[in-house]
């Protein structure tokens, strides 16, 4: 590999990012926002053909487990919060995560 190593390849949620990139339902901007990475890094990862297409069963299960943990944490936070605006934001975030879970299970 030339130059700096790819930050997406080394990202702890790389499998989830690859799934989001290959799902075709999210824009680069949405994926960048969701995983808090730069669009530039995502584009470099994609154009450098680093994206793994198709995860094996164990990787898929690990991704699903991680996403469902995110979902549980988001819902728990929303329940404890008194601010309706933040609650609505948390619900939107939980819905996005649920959509990702659904997408993973239909691979
Ligand atoms: Zn990469």
Backbone and ligand atoms as CSV (ligand in chain L), in Angstrom:
chain,resi,resn,atom,element,x,y,z
A,1,UNK,N,N,0.832,-1.198,0.000
A,1,UNK,CA,C,0.000,0.000,0.000
A,1,UNK,C,C,0.868,1.249,0.000
A,2,UNK,N,N,0.527,2.223,-0.828
A,2,UNK,CA,C,1.300,3.460,-0.887
A,2,UNK,C,C,0.732,4.471,0.116
A,3,UNK,N,N,1.608,5.356,0.611
A,3,UNK,CA,C,1.156,6.450,1.452
A,3,UNK,C,C,0.638,5.990,2.799
A,4,UNK,N,N,-0.252,6.830,3.365
A,4,UNK,CA,C,-0.788,6.539,4.685
A,4,UNK,C,C,-1.695,5.309,4.645
A,5,UNK,N,N,-1.709,4.524,5.750
A,5,UNK,CA,C,-2.654,3.410,5.773
A,5,UNK,C,C,-4.090,3.937,5.816
A,6,UNK,N,N,-5.000,3.171,5.286
A,6,UNK,CA,C,-6.403,3.579,5.210
A,6,UNK,C,C,-7.035,3.525,6.608
A,7,UNK,N,N,-7.619,4.650,7.034
A,7,UNK,CA,C,-8.209,4.696,8.379
A,7,UNK,C,C,-9.467,3.840,8.466
A,8,UNK,N,N,-10.156,3.661,7.346
A,8,UNK,CA,C,-11.387,2.847,7.369
A,8,UNK,C,C,-11.025,1.369,7.546
A,9,UNK,N,N,-9.977,0.929,6.849
A,9,UNK,CA,C,-9.541,-0.469,6.990
A,9,UNK,C,C,-9.185,-0.790,8.444
A,10,UNK,N,N,-8.713,0.231,9.177
A,10,UNK,CA,C,-8.286,0.005,10.565
A,10,UNK,C,C,-9.369,0.361,11.578
A,11,UNK,N,N,-10.533,0.787,11.088
A,11,UNK,CA,C,-11.629,1.216,11.967
A,11,UNK,C,C,-12.223,0.005,12.692
A,12,UNK,N,N,-12.521,0.151,14.007
A,12,UNK,CA,C,-13.089,-0.989,14.747
A,12,UNK,C,C,-14.429,-1.476,14.170
A,13,UNK,N,N,-15.153,-0.583,13.494
A,13,UNK,CA,C,-16.446,-0.992,12.919
A,13,UNK,C,C,-16.352,-1.156,11.402
A,14,UNK,N,N,-15.170,-1.552,10.942
A,14,UNK,CA,C,-14.939,-1.677,9.504
A,14,UNK,C,C,-15.966,-2.570,8.809
A,15,UNK,N,N,-16.314,-3.712,9.435
A,15,UNK,CA,C,-17.282,-4.621,8.806
A,15,UNK,C,C,-18.623,-3.938,8.606
A,16,UNK,N,N,-19.039,-3.166,9.612
A,16,UNK,CA,C,-20.323,-2.455,9.513
A,16,UNK,C,C,-20.257,-1.377,8.431
A,17,UNK,N,N,-19.104,-0.705,8.361
A,17,UNK,CA,C,-18.930,0.337,7.341
A,17,UNK,C,C,-18.983,-0.292,5.950
A,18,UNK,N,N,-18.293,-1.428,5.777
A,18,UNK,CA,C,-18.313,-2.112,4.480
A,18,UNK,C,C,-19.733,-2.537,4.117
A,19,UNK,N,N,-20.467,-3.026,5.116
A,19,UNK,CA,C,-21.861,-3.422,4.854
A,19,UNK,C,C,-22.688,-2.217,4.408
A,20,UNK,N,N,-22.506,-1.101,5.111
A,20,UNK,CA,C,-23.249,0.112,4.755
A,20,UNK,C,C,-22.884,0.571,3.338
A,21,UNK,N,N,-21.592,0.474,3.001
A,21,UNK,CA,C,-21.136,0.912,1.672
A,21,UNK,C,C,-21.670,0.008,0.566
A,22,UNK,N,N,-21.795,-1.281,0.844
A,22,UNK,CA,C,-22.256,-2.210,-0.193
A,22,UNK,C,C,-23.777,-2.322,-0.211
A,23,UNK,N,N,-24.433,-1.808,0.859
A,23,UNK,CA,C,-25.898,-1.904,0.921
A,23,UNK,C,C,-26.593,-1.053,-0.126
A,24,UNK,N,N,-25.933,0.059,-0.498
A,24,UNK,CA,C,-26.495,0.916,-1.538
A,24,UNK,C,C,-27.673,1.762,-1.083
A,25,UNK,N,N,-28.012,1.700,0.206
A,25,UNK,CA,C,-29.171,2.459,0.677
A,25,UNK,C,C,-28.770,3.756,1.365
A,26,UNK,N,N,-27.509,3.854,1.766
A,26,UNK,CA,C,-27.045,5.044,2.461
A,26,UNK,C,C,-26.064,5.804,1.580
A,27,UNK,N,N,-26.114,7.134,1.682
A,27,UNK,CA,C,-25.151,7.946,0.947
A,27,UNK,C,C,-23.825,7.942,1.705
A,28,UNK,N,N,-22.755,8.302,0.990
A,28,UNK,CA,C,-21.432,8.405,1.614
A,28,UNK,C,C,-21.519,9.379,2.802
A,29,UNK,N,N,-22.254,10.494,2.590
A,29,UNK,CA,C,-22.378,11.497,3.650
A,29,UNK,C,C,-23.045,10.895,4.899
A,30,UNK,N,N,-24.133,10.118,4.693
A,30,UNK,CA,C,-24.854,9.513,5.826
A,30,UNK,C,C,-23.961,8.516,6.555
A,31,UNK,N,N,-23.213,7.741,5.790
A,31,UNK,CA,C,-22.328,6.744,6.398
A,31,UNK,C,C,-21.212,7.461,7.177
A,32,UNK,N,N,-20.673,8.525,6.592
A,32,UNK,CA,C,-19.625,9.306,7.255
A,32,UNK,C,C,-20.136,9.882,8.573
A,33,UNK,N,N,-21.365,10.424,8.548
A,33,UNK,CA,C,-21.960,10.992,9.767
A,33,UNK,C,C,-22.179,9.905,10.807
A,34,UNK,N,N,-22.744,8.791,10.352
A,34,UNK,CA,C,-23.097,7.715,11.282
A,34,UNK,C,C,-21.871,7.161,12.008
A,35,UNK,N,N,-20.789,6.928,11.255
A,35,UNK,CA,C,-19.601,6.318,11.859
A,35,UNK,C,C,-18.567,7.356,12.278
A,36,UNK,N,N,-18.910,8.644,12.084
A,36,UNK,CA,C,-18.019,9.749,12.455
A,36,UNK,C,C,-16.639,9.598,11.827
A,37,UNK,N,N,-16.652,9.374,10.521
A,37,UNK,CA,C,-15.413,9.336,9.738
A,37,UNK,C,C,-15.561,10.367,8.620
A,38,UNK,N,N,-14.463,10.713,7.967
A,38,UNK,CA,C,-14.565,11.729,6.925
A,38,UNK,C,C,-15.008,11.093,5.604
A,39,UNK,N,N,-15.715,11.897,4.802
A,39,UNK,CA,C,-16.153,11.422,3.486
A,39,UNK,C,C,-14.935,11.091,2.634
A,40,UNK,N,N,-13.887,11.913,2.790
A,40,UNK,CA,C,-12.658,11.692,2.022
A,40,UNK,C,C,-12.097,10.291,2.284
A,41,UNK,N,N,-12.052,9.903,3.565
A,41,UNK,CA,C,-11.521,8.578,3.919
A,41,UNK,C,C,-12.408,7.471,3.339
A,42,UNK,N,N,-13.734,7.677,3.406
A,42,UNK,CA,C,-14.654,6.667,2.862
A,42,UNK,C,C,-14.461,6.513,1.354
A,43,UNK,N,N,-14.305,7.659,0.673
A,43,UNK,CA,C,-14.123,7.612,-0.778
A,43,UNK,C,C,-12.802,6.933,-1.141
A,44,UNK,N,N,-11.774,7.227,-0.346
A,44,UNK,CA,C,-10.467,6.606,-0.577
A,44,UNK,C,C,-10.577,5.086,-0.388
A,45,UNK,N,N,-11.284,4.681,0.663
A,45,UNK,CA,C,-11.481,3.261,0.970
A,45,UNK,C,C,-12.242,2.578,-0.177
A,46,UNK,N,N,-13.272,3.252,-0.677
A,46,UNK,CA,C,-14.098,2.682,-1.748
A,46,UNK,C,C,-13.318,2.611,-3.063
A,47,UNK,N,N,-12.683,3.751,-3.413
A,47,UNK,CA,C,-11.959,3.803,-4.697
A,47,UNK,C,C,-10.713,2.924,-4.683
A,48,UNK,N,N,-10.157,2.695,-3.484
A,48,UNK,CA,C,-8.986,1.834,-3.370
A,48,UNK,C,C,-9.342,0.357,-3.400
A,49,UNK,N,N,-10.653,0.082,-3.605
A,49,UNK,CA,C,-11.150,-1.303,-3.673
A,49,UNK,C,C,-10.804,-2.084,-2.402
A,50,UNK,N,N,-10.929,-1.403,-1.263
A,50,UNK,CA,C,-10.682,-2.081,0.013
A,50,UNK,C,C,-11.946,-2.730,0.565
A,51,UNK,N,N,-13.099,-2.335,0.020
A,51,UNK,CA,C,-14.378,-2.769,0.605
A,51,UNK,C,C,-14.556,-4.278,0.428
A,52,UNK,N,N,-14.824,-4.945,1.534
A,52,UNK,CA,C,-15.127,-6.380,1.471
A,52,UNK,C,C,-16.579,-6.550,1.091
A,53,UNK,N,N,-16.817,-7.246,0.023
A,53,UNK,CA,C,-18.207,-7.509,-0.377
A,53,UNK,C,C,-18.580,-8.900,0.085
A,54,UNK,N,N,-19.606,-8.946,0.884
A,54,UNK,CA,C,-20.038,-10.234,1.380
A,54,UNK,C,C,-19.215,-10.643,2.576
A,55,UNK,N,N,-19.868,-10.700,3.716
A,55,UNK,CA,C,-19.188,-11.131,4.930
A,55,UNK,C,C,-19.514,-12.601,5.143
A,56,UNK,N,N,-18.628,-13.291,5.854
A,56,UNK,CA,C,-18.992,-14.674,6.155
A,56,UNK,C,C,-19.983,-14.690,7.319
A,57,UNK,N,N,-20.479,-15.847,7.654
A,57,UNK,CA,C,-21.558,-15.954,8.643
A,57,UNK,C,C,-21.124,-15.400,9.998
A,58,UNK,N,N,-19.906,-15.728,10.425
A,58,UNK,CA,C,-19.438,-15.251,11.727
A,58,UNK,C,C,-19.322,-13.725,11.752
A,59,UNK,N,N,-18.822,-13.146,10.649
A,59,UNK,CA,C,-18.701,-11.680,10.583
A,59,UNK,C,C,-20.087,-11.033,10.605
A,60,UNK,N,N,-21.034,-11.644,9.866
A,60,UNK,CA,C,-22.390,-11.107,9.826
A,60,UNK,C,C,-23.017,-11.145,11.215
A,61,UNK,N,N,-22.816,-12.251,11.922
A,61,UNK,CA,C,-23.363,-12.368,13.275
A,61,UNK,C,C,-22.732,-11.334,14.205
A,62,UNK,N,N,-21.424,-11.108,14.051
A,62,UNK,CA,C,-20.743,-10.118,14.891
A,62,UNK,C,C,-21.286,-8.721,14.631
A,63,UNK,N,N,-21.534,-8.417,13.348
A,63,UNK,CA,C,-22.088,-7.108,12.997
A,63,UNK,C,C,-23.489,-6.955,13.595
A,64,UNK,N,N,-24.308,-7.993,13.459
A,64,UNK,CA,C,-25.672,-7.944,13.992
A,64,UNK,C,C,-25.650,-7.745,15.505
A,65,UNK,N,N,-24.730,-8.431,16.170
A,65,UNK,CA,C,-24.633,-8.316,17.628
A,65,UNK,C,C,-24.258,-6.883,18.020
A,66,UNK,N,N,-23.301,-6.319,17.279
A,66,UNK,CA,C,-22.859,-4.965,17.566
A,66,UNK,C,C,-23.987,-3.963,17.318
A,67,UNK,N,N,-24.711,-4.145,16.198
A,67,UNK,CA,C,-25.812,-3.222,15.882
A,67,UNK,C,C,-26.924,-3.332,16.918
A,68,UNK,N,N,-27.235,-4.555,17.363
A,68,UNK,CA,C,-28.315,-4.683,18.329
A,68,UNK,C,C,-27.903,-4.122,19.685
A,69,UNK,N,N,-26.594,-4.187,20.007
A,69,UNK,CA,C,-26.108,-3.556,21.244
A,69,UNK,C,C,-26.264,-2.036,21.150
A,70,UNK,N,N,-25.957,-1.471,19.960
A,70,UNK,CA,C,-26.140,-0.035,19.740
A,70,UNK,C,C,-27.601,0.344,19.940
A,71,UNK,N,N,-28.482,-0.493,19.382
A,71,UNK,CA,C,-29.923,-0.241,19.448
A,71,UNK,C,C,-30.401,-0.241,20.898
A,72,UNK,N,N,-29.968,-1.235,21.661
A,72,UNK,CA,C,-30.352,-1.344,23.063
A,72,UNK,C,C,-29.865,-0.127,23.857
A,73,UNK,N,N,-28.626,0.288,23.590
A,73,UNK,CA,C,-28.060,1.436,24.303
A,73,UNK,C,C,-28.817,2.716,23.955
A,74,UNK,N,N,-29.147,2.887,22.682
A,74,UNK,CA,C,-29.861,4.086,22.242
A,74,UNK,C,C,-31.239,4.158,22.897
A,75,UNK,N,N,-31.940,3.035,22.941
A,75,UNK,CA,C,-33.284,3.001,23.533
A,75,UNK,C,C,-33.205,3.272,25.046
A,76,UNK,N,N,-32.220,2.677,25.702
A,76,UNK,CA,C,-32.053,2.880,27.149
A,76,UNK,C,C,-31.793,4.355,27.451
A,77,UNK,N,N,-30.947,5.000,26.631
A,77,UNK,CA,C,-30.653,6.426,26.820
A,77,UNK,C,C,-31.913,7.264,26.619
A,78,UNK,N,N,-32.674,6.931,25.580
A,78,UNK,CA,C,-33.901,7.682,25.275
A,78,UNK,C,C,-34.905,7.573,26.420
A,79,UNK,N,N,-35.022,6.394,27.024
A,79,UNK,CA,C,-35.964,6.182,28.125
A,79,UNK,C,C,-35.635,7.057,29.331
A,80,UNK,N,N,-34.320,7.239,29.569
A,80,UNK,CA,C,-33.900,7.988,30.762
A,80,UNK,C,C,-33.954,9.492,30.567
A,81,UNK,N,N,-34.047,9.912,29.311
A,81,UNK,CA,C,-33.971,11.332,29.004
A,81,UNK,C,C,-35.335,12.008,29.138
A,82,UNK,N,N,-35.352,13.229,29.688
A,82,UNK,CA,C,-36.607,13.957,29.872
A,82,UNK,C,C,-36.934,14.850,28.673
A,83,UNK,N,N,-35.912,15.197,27.910
A,83,UNK,CA,C,-36.074,16.133,26.801
A,83,UNK,C,C,-36.699,15.427,25.577
A,84,UNK,N,N,-37.906,15.873,25.187
A,84,UNK,CA,C,-38.628,15.228,24.080
A,84,UNK,C,C,-37.862,15.300,22.764
A,85,UNK,N,N,-37.157,16.433,22.575
A,85,UNK,CA,C,-36.411,16.624,21.336
A,85,UNK,C,C,-35.287,15.586,21.218
A,86,UNK,N,N,-34.585,15.375,22.323
A,86,UNK,CA,C,-33.493,14.396,22.344
A,86,UNK,C,C,-34.076,12.984,22.185
A,87,UNK,N,N,-35.249,12.756,22.820
A,87,UNK,CA,C,-35.904,11.448,22.686
A,87,UNK,C,C,-36.238,11.153,21.231
A,88,UNK,N,N,-36.776,12.183,20.534
A,88,UNK,CA,C,-37.116,11.983,19.117
A,88,UNK,C,C,-35.857,11.695,18.289
A,89,UNK,N,N,-34.756,12.392,18.628
A,89,UNK,CA,C,-33.479,12.155,17.941
A,89,UNK,C,C,-33.003,10.729,18.159
A,90,UNK,N,N,-33.151,10.263,19.398
A,90,UNK,CA,C,-32.724,8.902,19.738
A,90,UNK,C,C,-33.583,7.879,18.993
A,91,UNK,N,N,-34.878,8.176,18.863
A,91,UNK,CA,C,-35.768,7.258,18.131
A,91,UNK,C,C,-35.350,7.181,16.668
A,92,UNK,N,N,-35.022,8.347,16.088
A,92,UNK,CA,C,-34.557,8.346,14.691
A,92,UNK,C,C,-33.282,7.517,14.535
A,93,UNK,N,N,-32.381,7.694,15.492
A,93,UNK,CA,C,-31.120,6.944,15.451
A,93,UNK,C,C,-31.389,5.440,15.587
A,94,UNK,N,N,-32.317,5.093,16.490
A,94,UNK,CA,C,-32.664,3.680,16.686
A,94,UNK,C,C,-33.306,3.110,15.424
A,95,UNK,N,N,-34.121,3.919,14.743
A,95,UNK,CA,C,-34.756,3.456,13.503
A,95,UNK,C,C,-33.709,3.184,12.424
A,96,UNK,N,N,-32.697,4.063,12.355
A,96,UNK,CA,C,-31.617,3.846,11.376
A,96,UNK,C,C,-30.873,2.549,11.680
A,97,UNK,N,N,-30.601,2.339,12.965
A,97,UNK,CA,C,-29.898,1.119,13.358
A,97,UNK,C,C,-30.746,-0.107,13.037
A,98,UNK,N,N,-32.058,-0.016,13.330
A,98,UNK,CA,C,-32.960,-1.133,13.035
A,98,UNK,C,C,-32.970,-1.426,11.532
A,99,UNK,N,N,-32.922,-0.375,10.711
A,99,UNK,CA,C,-32.903,-0.557,9.257
A,99,UNK,C,C,-31.626,-1.278,8.831
A,100,UNK,N,N,-30.517,-0.936,9.506
A,100,UNK,CA,C,-29.248,-1.603,9.197
A,100,UNK,C,C,-29.311,-3.080,9.573
A,101,UNK,N,N,-29.924,-3.372,10.728
A,101,UNK,CA,C,-30.065,-4.762,11.171
A,101,UNK,C,C,-30.864,-5.541,10.131
A,102,UNK,N,N,-31.943,-4.932,9.674
A,102,UNK,CA,C,-32.807,-5.560,8.674
A,102,UNK,C,C,-32.027,-5.853,7.395
A,103,UNK,N,N,-31.199,-4.857,7.003
A,103,UNK,CA,C,-30.413,-5.009,5.777
A,103,UNK,C,C,-29.409,-6.163,5.925
A,104,UNK,N,N,-28.794,-6.268,7.100
A,104,UNK,CA,C,-27.815,-7.345,7.345
A,104,UNK,C,C,-28.466,-8.718,7.261
A,105,UNK,N,N,-29.688,-8.814,7.760
A,105,UNK,CA,C,-30.328,-10.128,7.817
A,105,UNK,C,C,-30.871,-10.555,6.467
A,106,UNK,N,N,-30.896,-9.630,5.498
A,106,UNK,CA,C,-31.409,-9.997,4.179
A,106,UNK,C,C,-30.268,-10.233,3.185
A,107,UNK,N,N,-29.033,-10.317,3.695
A,107,UNK,CA,C,-27.882,-10.558,2.806
A,107,UNK,C,C,-28.006,-11.901,2.085
L,1,ZN,ZN,ZN,-9.536,0.973,3.275
